[in-house]
C-alpha cells in the first residue's frame, strides 16, 4: 500500500484499486463493527466544512457556534414563512426542514455523508480530476446518534446536546425522496470547531476515523468501474428531475451517460 503525506490529515493510505480500498477498510477496525459514515471530497486539501460554515465565512472572519445558530434559526424562520415546513401534508420538524432545505441547495450545518463506501468514493472522484481526492470515514463507535430514529426535538434542544462534545452526531433522514434512498444518505453535525481539519468535530482518537487519499489515476479507474460494474453514477445517485436535467444538459454529450 502506498501512502501520501497530506497537509491536513498526515500520512494517509493511497490505494490503487477498489480491491485495495476494500482490504484497507476491512483491516482498519478488525475488532469492532466495521461501520463508517463516508464523506467523499474531490480535493484532499479541502478541510471538512459544512456548507453553512463556508457561507458564513464569506461575511465573518470567524464563525462561532453562536453565529451558526443565529443563521440556522433565521433560515428556519424564513423557510417556514414561505410555506416549506409542510411536505405531503405533514409538518416537518426542525431538523427535517433543514434536511429538506439542504436537499434543494440551501447551506446548513448538516454534512452530507453516505453509509455506502462506494458512494462516498464516487463523490471523491466526480470532479477535480487532476487533484488528489479525500475519502473520509467517521467510525460509528465515535459518534452520537442511532439508526432509524425519529428526530422530534426542536432546533434549540438539538443544539443544546452539542455542548461539551468533541465528536459529531449522526442522523439518518427519513426516506422522503429517491435521492436520499439511492445515496444511502446520512447527515453528520456537530458544534462549530475551528481546527485545521475543518469545522466539523472529529474525535482525537486515531481509531475514530480513516482518511484515504484518492489519486488522479485511481479517480479515473474508480469512476469507470463504479459506473460499469456497480451502476453508481449520476443518473442513479440523483434519480429526480434535477439529476435528469443535469445529465441531459449542455455539459455532456448526447450518449455520454449510456452504459451500452
C-alpha angles and dihedrals in degrees: 000000000000121000134213127209104227124191095224105033105027123226108358133177118262112201121199099205141023088253090057090048094052092048091049094052093044091055096045097078107017095157098046139054103287095224122139139169107228128217118186119198125179095222123046089205091067114098115230102263132160117238090247091056091051091049094048092049088066091071103018127067089207126020113215131185089253092055091047093051093047090051096048093045089054091047091053092048093050092046091049091050090053091052098250095127091083121076122175089346091305125117110234123225117236097265091044090053091050089051091050091050092049090049088060096046105273118139115247135156090255110113114215112232136156133225087217117083094206093052089052088051091052091056090050090054104040099089144007088054095182095052135076111258132209129235107189124187123197107205114231092227090067104048134075123239136052142242125272097007127142115237106217099154123112121253090254092054092049091052093046089059091057095065114109098010124117095194134069128254124227131217127186108213119221114260098260095144139033089242094060090050097045094048095046083232122209126172124215123195138169143164112290115276128183103211128140088249091058147273096292115090115249121186115248089229106107090216091061095081146011123220116198129189116226110201123211090250091051090047091058094045095045095045090056095044094046090056099041101037105026101026090232106148141120096281093053097040094047103037095166138088093274091053093045091050092049097053090046094050129107089271094080139044119255095257100027095111096046111109095202 
